[in-house]
Amino acid sequence: MRFLEGHRPDHDLTYDDLFIVPNRSDVTSRFDVDIATHDGTGTTIPLVVANMTAIAGKRMAETVARRGGLVVLPQDVPLQAAADTIAFVKSRHLVADTPVVLGPGDLMAHAQALIPKRAHGYAVVIDDGTPIGLVARAEPGPDLDMFSDLRSAMLPIPVLLPDTTAPRTIFETLTEANADLAVLVGADGALTGVLTRVGALRAGIYRPNVDDRDRLRVAAAVGINGDVVSKARALVESGADLLVVDTAHGHQAKMLAALSAVAGADLGVPVAAGNVVSAQGTRDLIDAGASIVKVGVGPGAMCTTRMMTGVGRPQFSAVAECAATARELGASVWADGGVRHPRDVALAIAAGASNVMIGSWFAGTYESPGDLHTDASGEYKVSFGMASKRAVAARSSADEAYDRARKALFEEGISASRIRVDPERPSVEDLIDHICAGLRSTATYTGARDLAELHQNVVLGVQSAAGFAEGRPLPGGW
């Protein structure tokens, strides 16, 4: 990474402050670019979903890992619930998506409430494990009988294929049948999953993030209070592939003690820790046992830390400094927060991050855990920050009433924000396509065939607010 001559400023920068200068390149296609990472996470795309309760659930974990990313389960998830989620993700098919499954006696109202939990828009009706029909998502209206059972309301399955069928064959079969969805079954006729035409295309572009037993990977977070080692051990025994020791202020004695204890337990998985924004903070976490450092204080959409406290640092400069230190010590960093456009992911990689953590941007997708709501402006989900009053109340539910009330007085974060579901990109997979297309294109502009070359080759310039505004499209005309 280098700046245009004379463009390196004497102040810190965030993503909006920067532009990337195109280099001479012999990379002719986006598909010639390898965007896999090499930080021990197994990610084949540089995306990690932040450990936020409103975002990181089992559907998100399955879907993102299938496309090559990683989801970190939040620290306030009870151990048994975390173990159940890990087991669910580990049992998922590497190609077929897991549909909503209902029985023939279930009501249409039940189906319509559950179908938006998945982006493909259908529920599969099964009888004794065998798929017998489909139910499509429908708009409410006088013609929709919400009290009919699915046996009388279901649609026939247009394409039923063995789960060993190649994705390209599935795509071609769906195209010939003019159908949206293929239902895939095992040798015994039992339901394996479903695949859309776009899903079949994605299966040929992305590589799943899998462990050494060819199962999807998932990570889990622990805090720095209580018996951290026991919780960390339980999560690893349940199958967690990576641990994140997580607190808002990572450069503190309590974090270093908890991290040292977890690393010293030698649990056999990589350990990430954070958050910090300085070289010294990065060095101290690595010395305490972290192989990955989370970088970012205050850039998140749900975070009010900078406005409440004045504490934080512009994200690009924080990532660049921490990544340089980590590289010297044989470790890696994740850029955590502040990502609002695909360009921000590319700039975080340019700064030296191995992976980029995304939170609120993914909250407004069908795969996030929240319920789907509708108002006059369209569909939305509710998200909240992990230091907000709502999150603190959830984490302190076992405390005495006095202690809960005292903690609730101190809030840093938004407790309820409507995150719109983009009708053009309602699924997290749509956003992954959007981000990875931009990142691959950045690599072709900079002459890079992988992420390491992108960091090495990139030439940066500093722009004014007007320069950033100039780059925005004007879809509505002048």
Secondary structure, 3 states (H helix, E strand, C coil): CEECCCCCCCCCCCHHHEEEECCCCCCCCHHHCECCCCCCCCCCCCEEECCCCCCCCHHHHHHHHHCCCEEEECCCCCHHHHHHHHHHHHCCCCCCECCEEECCCCEHHHHHHHHHHCCCCEEEEEECCEEEEEEECCCCCCCCCCCCEHHHHCECCCCEEECCCCHHHHHHHHHHHCCCEEEEECCCCCEEEEEEHHHHHHHCCCCCCECCCCCECCEEEECCCCCHHHHHHHHHHCCCCEEEEECCCCCCHHHHHHHHHHHHCCCCCCEEEEEECCHHHHHHHHHCCCCEEEECCCCCCCCCHHHHHCCCCCHHHHHHHHHHHHHHCCCEEEEECCCCCHHHHHHHHHHCCCEEEECHHHCCCCCCCCCCEEECCEEEEEECCCCCHHHHHHHCCCCCHHHHHHHHCCCCCCCCEEEECCCCCCCHHHHHHHHHHHHHHHHHHHCCCEHHHHHHHCEEEECCHHHHHHCCCCCCCC
